[in-house]
Amino acid sequence: MLRIHVVALMVLLAGCTLGKRSSPGSDQPVPVPAPDPVVQPRPLGPLPPSTRPIYNLAGYPEAVREGYIDGCETAKQTAYGYKDAKRYDTDGQYRMGWDDGFSICRGTR
């Protein structure tokens, strides 16, 4: 919970420093530099545990949790969306989690 507040505060403070105010009496606004257009693509394969979104899936096997997160993030079309096709075909728990996550999160964009 504290992490969320710290991140929100950092975003708020960063937003306060994005543009300079023009001097009094000046009709010309000071241009704000455009954000960097280069977006790093998501690496192929499953995400490391430290970067995966957090879901409350306590009590479920690890394969179901991983499948649910991958399916849900795919349905929400986020950068974390991923379907491990080989694992989906061979691991029933991953497949069940992916299907559940995808169908439940499909309408929550």
Sequence and secondary structure as in RCSB ss.txt:
>XXXX:A:sequence
MLRIHVVALMVLLAGCTLGKRSSPGSDQPVPVPAPDPVVQPRPLGPLPPSTRPIYNLAGYPEAVREGYIDGCETA
KQTAYGYKDAKRYDTDGQYRMGWDDGFSICRGTR
>XXXX:A:secstr
 HHHHHHHHHHHHHHHTSS    TT  S               SS   GGGS     TTS HHHHHHHHHHHHHH
TT TT    HHHHHH HHHHHHHHHHHHHHTT  
